[in-house]
Amino acid sequence: MSTKAKIILPLVVLAVGGLAAVAIVRARPKVERQETAVPPPLVRVIEVGREDLRLDVISQGTVAPLVESDLVAEVGGRLDWVSPSFAEGGFFRRGETLLRIDDRDYGVALSQAEARVAQARVRLELELAEAELARQEWEDLGEGDPSSLALREPQLAETRAALQAAEGTLEKARLDLERTKIAAPFDGRVMSKLADLGQFVSRGTRLGTVYSTEAAELRLPVSRQELVFLDVDLGINEESSSADGPAVELRGTVGGHTYVWNARVVRAGGAFDPRTRMLPLFARVEDPFGRLASSTGPPLPMGLFVEAEIAGRLAEDVIVLPRSAVRDGDQVLVVDDDSRLRFRSIDILRTHRDEVVVEGGLESGELVCVSPLESVVDGMAVRTLLETEPDAGQPALEERS
């Protein structure tokens, strides 16, 4: 191949390739520009409805016996008998003897007191006879008005006083003898045992602590804001009765199991606690240990910390919302018929835990947004995801256009 052909042939190839590229570019289809469509944000909503709701109040407290007493020795001596019931946790009945002090010395003292009374009565009879004899002698031999000494009136008064003193000593001896037996003042249970068989005790020695099993009581603090939801007499009306106080449901855990007991508010405290700014309500549980035949519930241990749900007043025709639906204290976002968000002011009756009870500002059937939105504009278009009834602990969702 000549030198000229070597130069021309590459140029021809390049020219043909260039023409082909131009033809391809010119033959390509036109690209039409389209605006990018941004879908409205997806929000979770709930459909609200009006209902009647009981505004219960939650509190906590510790179970305590209604009556708690220390057993104290009223006479001194050695304990010669202790009841098997007198043990920590033991139950006993009213009038049952729990401990006994050696009563031999007190028996002797009683016999001596009886003898002194008999002697004083004899002396009084003799003195009465002497006084009567002196009166007759004065009437027979005396002149004028007799003196009290002549009629033996001082001696008679002395013997009468001596008889009264002897009778008082006898009564004390009888009481001391009775007090050697320490009896239960009520149906109850032993909280602590401080004395035992063979121990010498003196007057005033604490023998143990017992409490009544007839009823238990709890101190339930309630805030001033929550009191308005309860029908409780605060002591303003002296004629009102506490028998109709609000019912209370107690929940406590014992041995890994949660139990429920029923109680009733019987009175309110006399003043607000200056530290907590709460007013204590006192709830009573009858027969906490189920000792009566009519009782069916589990025993309620003393000292157990429980949660109390106090029955409140009935609020009619209200709407319950989750707290997450409320914005700026008293506003919610409502989705209108055009799927647009609208700010709505509401009248809040109560805020409790994770719920808000609404009196006004919403109607049944309206959709309220519960999604946490950072930037919201009134009239903003949205897509909605309706929360329906929960199933197996999880909220069901239903997308709506």
C-alpha positions in Angstrom: 0.0 0.0 0.0 1.2 3.4 -1.0 2.0 6.1 1.5 -0.9 8.3 0.2 -3.4 5.5 0.8 -2.1 5.0 4.3 -2.8 8.6 5.1 -6.3 8.9 3.4 -7.8 5.6 4.7 -7.8 6.6 8.5 -9.2 10.0 7.6 -12.1 8.3 5.8 -12.8 6.0 8.8 -12.8 8.9 11.2 -15.2 10.9 8.9 -17.6 8.0 8.6 -17.6 7.4 12.4 -18.3 11.1 13.0 -21.2 11.1 10.6 -22.6 8.0 12.3 -22.4 9.6 15.8 -24.1 12.7 14.6 -26.9 10.6 13.1 -27.4 8.7 16.3 -27.5 11.9 18.4 -30.1 13.5 16.1 -32.2 10.3 16.0 -32.5 10.1 19.9 -36.1 10.7 21.4 -36.8 14.0 23.1 -36.7 13.9 27.0 -39.7 15.4 28.6 -39.2 17.0 32.0 -41.6 16.0 34.8 -42.1 17.5 38.3 -41.3 15.1 41.2 -44.5 14.3 43.1 -44.0 14.4 47.0 -46.8 12.4 48.8 -48.4 13.9 51.9 -47.0 12.7 55.2 -48.6 9.6 56.7 -50.0 10.2 60.2 -51.7 7.9 62.8 -55.2 8.9 63.8 -57.9 7.7 66.2 -61.6 8.0 65.8 -63.0 9.6 69.0 -66.4 8.8 70.6 -68.2 10.0 73.7 -68.8 7.8 76.7 -69.6 7.8 80.4 -66.4 7.4 82.5 -65.9 6.8 86.2 -63.0 9.1 87.4 -61.2 6.8 89.7 -58.3 8.1 91.8 -55.1 6.1 92.4 -53.2 6.2 95.6 -50.9 4.0 97.7 -50.7 3.1 101.3 -49.5 0.6 103.9 -51.9 -1.7 105.7 -52.0 -1.1 109.4 -54.2 -2.6 112.2 -57.2 -0.5 113.3 -56.4 -1.3 116.9 -52.9 -2.0 118.2 -52.0 -2.4 122.0 -49.1 -3.2 124.2 -49.8 -5.9 126.9 -48.4 -4.5 130.2 -48.1 -6.3 133.5 -50.4 -4.6 136.1 -48.9 -6.6 139.0 -45.4 -8.0 139.6 -44.4 -11.6 139.8 -43.0 -14.6 137.9 -44.7 -15.8 134.8 -45.8 -19.4 135.5 -47.9 -20.0 132.4 -47.9 -18.8 128.8 -50.6 -19.7 126.2 -49.5 -21.4 123.0 -51.4 -18.6 121.2 -49.0 -16.1 122.7 -46.3 -16.4 120.0 -45.4 -14.0 117.2 -48.1 -14.4 114.6 -50.4 -16.3 116.9 -54.2 -15.7 116.8 -56.4 -15.4 119.9 -60.0 -14.7 120.9 -61.4 -11.9 123.1 -61.1 -12.8 126.8 -58.6 -15.7 126.2 -55.9 -15.8 128.8 -52.5 -15.3 127.2 -50.2 -15.1 130.2 -50.5 -15.8 133.9 -48.4 -14.5 136.8 -47.9 -16.6 140.0 -50.9 -15.7 142.1 -50.1 -17.3 145.4 -48.9 -14.1 147.1 -52.0 -12.3 145.8 -54.2 -15.1 147.1 -52.7 -14.7 150.6 -53.2 -10.9 150.4 -56.9 -11.5 149.5 -57.4 -13.7 152.5 -55.8 -11.2 154.8 -57.9 -8.4 153.3 -61.1 -10.4 153.9 -60.1 -11.0 157.5 -59.5 -7.3 158.1 -62.9 -6.5 156.6 -64.5 -9.1 159.0 -62.7 -7.5 162.0 -63.7 -4.0 160.9 -67.4 -5.1 160.7 -67.2 -6.6 164.2 -65.7 -3.4 165.6 -68.4 -1.4 163.9 -71.1 -3.6 165.4 -69.6 -3.2 168.9 -69.2 0.6 168.4 -72.9 0.8 167.3 -73.9 -1.0 170.4 -71.7 1.3 172.6 -73.2 4.4 170.9 -76.7 3.2 171.5 -75.9 2.5 175.2 -74.4 5.9 175.6 -77.5 7.6 174.2 -79.8 5.7 176.5 -77.7 6.5 179.6 -77.7 10.2 178.7 -81.5 10.1 178.3 -81.8 8.5 181.8 -79.2 10.6 183.7 -78.0 13.5 181.7 -79.3 17.1 181.4 -79.4 19.3 178.4 -78.0 18.4 175.0 -75.4 15.7 174.9 -72.0 16.3 173.2 -70.9 14.2 170.2 -68.2 12.7 172.3 -70.7 11.6 174.9 -72.7 9.9 172.2 -69.5 8.3 170.9 -70.1 9.8 167.4 -66.3 10.3 166.7 -65.6 6.7 167.6 -68.5 5.5 165.4 -67.2 7.6 162.5 -63.7 6.1 163.0 -64.9 2.5 162.9 -67.0 3.2 159.8 -64.0 4.7 158.0 -61.9 1.8 159.1 -64.5 -0.6 157.5 -64.5 1.4 154.3 -60.7 1.3 154.2 -60.7 -2.5 154.8 -63.3 -3.0 152.0 -61.1 -0.9 149.7 -58.1 -3.0 150.5 -60.2 -6.1 149.8 -61.3 -4.8 146.4 -57.7 -4.0 145.5 -56.6 -7.5 146.5 -59.3 -9.0 144.3 -58.2 -6.8 141.4 -54.6 -7.7 141.9 -55.5 -11.4 141.9 -57.5 -10.9 138.7 -54.7 -9.0 137.1 -52.3 -12.0 137.5 -54.2 -13.3 134.4 -53.4 -11.2 131.3 -56.4 -11.7 129.0 -56.9 -10.7 125.3 -58.9 -7.4 125.0 -60.2 -8.3 121.5 -60.0 -10.9 118.8 -56.5 -10.4 117.4 -53.0 -11.5 116.6 -49.6 -11.3 118.3 -47.3 -8.8 116.7 -44.3 -9.2 119.0 -43.6 -11.3 122.1 -41.4 -9.6 124.8 -41.7 -12.0 127.8 -41.8 -15.7 128.3 -42.3 -18.5 130.9 -40.3 -18.2 134.1 -39.5 -14.5 133.6 -40.0 -12.1 136.6 -41.9 -9.0 135.6 -42.7 -5.9 137.6 -45.7 -3.6 137.4 -45.5 -1.7 134.0 -43.3 -4.3 132.2 -44.2 -4.6 128.5 -45.1 -8.2 127.7 -45.8 -8.0 124.0 -47.7 -6.1 121.3 -51.1 -7.4 119.9 -53.5 -6.0 117.3 -57.1 -6.5 116.4 -58.0 -8.7 113.4 -61.5 -7.3 113.2 -60.5 -4.5 110.8 -57.5 -2.9 109.1 -56.9 0.6 108.0 -54.9 2.4 105.3 -53.8 6.0 105.0 -54.2 7.1 101.4 -52.8 10.5 100.4 -54.8 12.3 97.7 -53.8 15.6 96.0 -56.1 18.6 96.1 -56.7 18.4 92.3 -57.8 14.7 92.6 -60.2 15.3 95.5 -62.7 17.0 93.2 -63.4 13.6 91.6 -64.4 11.9 94.9 -67.5 12.0 97.0 -65.8 12.4 100.3 -67.0 14.2 103.4 -64.2 16.5 104.5 -65.8 17.2 107.9 -67.7 20.3 106.9 -71.1 18.6 107.5 -71.1 17.0 111.0 -74.3 15.1 110.3 -72.9 13.3 107.3 -72.0 9.6 107.6 -68.9 7.9 106.5 -70.6 4.6 106.0 -71.4 5.5 102.4 -67.8 6.6 101.5 -66.3 5.7 98.2 -65.4 2.0 97.6 -61.7 1.2 97.3 -60.0 -1.7 95.5 -56.7 -2.7 96.9 -54.0 -4.5 94.9 -50.9 -6.1 96.4 -48.3 -8.7 95.6 -47.6 -11.5 98.0 -45.3 -14.4 97.0 -45.3 -13.4 93.3 -49.1 -13.3 93.1 -51.3 -10.2 92.9 -54.4 -10.2 95.1 -57.3 -7.9 95.3 -59.1 -6.7 98.5 -62.2 -4.5 99.0 -62.2 -1.5 101.3 -64.2 1.7 101.9 -63.2 5.3 102.7 -64.5 6.0 106.2 -63.1 9.5 106.9 -60.8 12.2 105.7 -57.7 13.6 107.5 -58.0 16.7 109.6 -55.5 18.7 107.6 -53.3 18.7 104.4 -49.8 17.4 104.9 -47.6 20.6 104.7 -44.8 18.6 103.0 -46.7 16.8 100.3 -49.7 19.1 100.0 -51.9 16.1 100.1 -54.9 15.2 102.2 -55.0 11.7 103.7 -58.1 9.6 103.3 -58.5 6.6 105.6 -59.9 3.3 104.1 -61.0 0.4 106.2 -60.9 -3.3 105.4 -63.3 -5.4 107.4 -62.1 -8.9 108.6 -58.7 -8.6 106.8 -57.7 -12.2 107.8 -60.9 -13.9 106.7 -61.7 -15.1 110.2 -65.5 -14.8 109.7 -67.5 -17.4 107.9 -68.8 -14.8 105.4 -65.2 -13.9 104.2 -64.0 -15.4 101.0 -60.9 -13.3 100.1 -57.3 -14.0 100.8 -55.7 -12.8 104.1 -54.4 -9.2 104.0 -51.1 -9.1 105.8 -50.3 -6.1 108.0 -47.5 -3.9 106.8 -48.2 -4.7 103.1 -47.7 -1.9 100.6 -50.7 -1.8 98.2 -52.0 0.3 95.4 -55.5 1.7 96.0 -58.1 2.6 93.3 -60.7 4.8 94.9 -64.0 4.9 93.1 -64.6 8.4 91.7 -67.6 10.3 90.3 -69.2 9.5 87.0 -68.3 11.9 84.2 -71.0 11.7 81.5 -70.5 12.2 77.7 -66.8 12.7 77.7 -64.0 11.8 75.3 -60.8 10.0 76.3 -57.6 10.7 74.4 -54.0 9.6 74.8 -51.7 12.3 76.2 -49.6 12.1 73.0 -52.6 13.6 71.1 -52.5 16.9 73.1 -50.2 19.7 72.0 -49.4 23.0 73.8 -51.5 22.0 76.8 -55.0 22.3 75.3 -54.9 21.7 71.5 -55.2 18.7 69.3 -54.8 18.1 65.5 -58.1 17.1 63.8 -58.1 15.6 60.3 -61.0 17.1 58.3 -63.0 15.6 55.4 -60.4 16.9 52.9 -57.6 15.0 54.7 -56.1 18.2 56.1 -54.8 18.9 59.6 -56.7 21.5 61.6 -55.8 22.9 65.0 -58.6 22.5 67.6 -58.8 23.8 71.2 -60.3 21.4 73.7 -61.7 21.6 77.3 -59.8 19.2 79.5 -61.6 17.8 82.5 -58.7 15.7 83.8 -55.2 14.6 82.9 -54.4 11.2 84.4 -51.3 9.0 83.7 -51.4 8.5 79.9 -54.9 9.7 79.3 -56.7 13.0 78.9 -60.4 13.3 79.6 -62.0 15.9 77.3 -65.3 17.7 78.1 -65.7 19.8 75.0 -64.1 20.8 71.7 -64.5 17.5 69.9 -67.4 15.5 68.4 -67.9 11.8 68.1 -66.5 10.4 64.8 -63.8 13.0 64.3 -60.3 11.9 63.6 -57.5 13.1 65.9 -53.8 12.8 65.0 -51.6 11.0 67.5 -48.4 11.0 65.6 -45.5 13.2 66.9 -45.1 15.9 64.2 -42.3 18.4 64.5 -43.5 21.0 62.0 -47.2 21.4 61.4 -49.1 24.0 59.4 -52.8 24.5 59.7 -54.4 23.0 56.6 -51.5 20.7 55.7 -52.6 17.7 53.6 -51.9 14.3 55.2 -52.5 10.6 54.7 -54.1 8.8 57.6 -53.5 5.5 59.3 -56.4 4.7 61.6 -55.7 2.9 64.9 -58.5 0.4 65.6 -59.1 -1.8 68.6 -56.0 -3.5 69.9 -55.4 -7.1 69.1 -53.1 -9.3 71.2 -51.6 -6.3 72.9 -50.8 -4.4 69.7 -52.8 -1.6 68.0 -54.3 -2.5 64.7 -53.8 0.0 61.8 -56.0 0.7 58.9 -54.8 3.1 56.2 -57.5 5.5 54.9 -57.3 7.6 51.9 
